[in-house]
Amino acid sequence: MLIRFRGVRGSYSKPLRPKALKGKISSVVQRIKTEDLESPVCREKFLSNLPDVIFGTVGGHTSCVEVRLSDDTLLIFDCGSGLSSLDEDLRKNRDDIRCIHIFLSHFHYDHLAGLPYFSILFDKNVEVFFYSPSEELEENITTFLRKPFHPIGIDAFGAKLHFITLKGSGIKLGNSNISWIKRNHPDTCYAYSVEESGKKIIYSTDTELTESDFKRDSRTDHFFKRADAIILDGQYTLGESIEKYNWGHTSYSMSVDFALEHEISQLFLFHHDPQYDDNKLEAILRSSRWYCQRAVKKTELKIDLAREDREIVI
């Protein structure tokens, strides 16, 4: 499976401001030595050795994750503003996509903001399947695209749309199995797991972990245990999570504890607070790794930030 992070912020978009961009450029210039400019190879080596916080950005779009199965089936988890980058790449690469599967965790604005501008929805040769355990799936999407909130309604799309209310414990798409579980978040939110060829990834945005999440049972074990990767809400510091109790998000330290408890191999901290700049997020990553190294429960866990445009192969 191939994972591409299209949008990684929570709550609202956070574009990189001109002042911040100038600061990054200034930091690069200060590091340059004469020998770094001698040849194209030297320049590339110099750039590759720059830290992520300088040469790059975590990203400013809201939640959207692309998953490609081994047969190139396209799965999309949430339709935040990050959906625009997927749309751009599909048009630029002229991908011959005829079927898209969109799984929605919930219906808050930051997880739907990119949907009205997803140009493939105007292609009459495409089928788009929307999935959610919510009985109000079609009604909520239709309402979101209704005037005066958007100039055209859902009827303007040329693609053939299907709205699938998920029931039971899982469905099969091609060679993959997809299941879901309810998470603690205002207005209800669902996490999804995707299993294919013995590999499993979990998408669990907008999750406020509580003590009950660490009381394992057969269902949670089946869903989470020994997953190859989890994309998990880590929006807050521990102090913020206490101050913002019942807001529906988790501290990065509790996300680490949760991944360790379920013996998950990789943790990607997700749904970054829009008030955090790249320096703050990199500091959170360092703290997460430090915390993991000193945890009571010892299992192998790789930790990184979910970063826009980053590709992960599982």
Secondary structure by P-SEA (a helix, b strand, c coil): cbbbbccccccccccccaaaaaaaaaaaaaaccccccccaaaaaaaaaacccccccccccccbbbbbbccccbbbbcccccaaaaaaaaaaaacccccbbbbbbcccccccccccccccccccccbbbbbbccccaaaaaaaaaaccccccccccccccbbbbbbccccccccccbbbbbbbcccccbbbbbbbbcccbbbbbbcccccccccccccaaaaacccccccccccccccaaaaaaacccccccaaaaaaaaaaacccbbbbccccccccaaaaaaaaaaaaaaaaacccccbbbbbcccccccccc
